[in-house]
């Protein structure tokens, strides 16, 4: 809006050649500011951008250079994640996703994904579903929950559909929830 008004005013008082120069300078400034503030976003570049040390010739990157967190931070975040999962049980929320869990720990979703991938050797969904299936197994074996259907146990464990629950349960345990309950 502001750029349109500025162009109208400049069009009235300037010649075509000088107006062309002003427009080019304006768009150059816009591109510069967008680039500058884009690089400063910590979600995109969590450790900043230092051109002299961050850009290396192709094929010279080492695994340590690609790490989003150090080895000590990785262990610290794993411990925080274990405490959170065992104490607050966020996996029971069917709407749980990577950004929500990352916010609970106080790190970026990129860092949490790295911690789960490197620290546990699995992706976010397999990690969370492992907790959900463990909860479901406890409920299926607990006599106090015999009155619940398989679907109700799926919901109590954090799943939002019976199909997802059955598929995940069978993938992890190699048997169906009904078979597990009856054994």
PyMOL commands that set and color helices and strands:
alter all, ss='L'
color gray80, all
select helices_A, chain A and resi 2-13+16-39+51-54+63-66+71-87+90-92+98-105+109-120+124-141+143-145+150-156+162-173+177-182
alter helices_A, ss='H'
color red, helices_A
deselect
rebuild
show_as cartoon
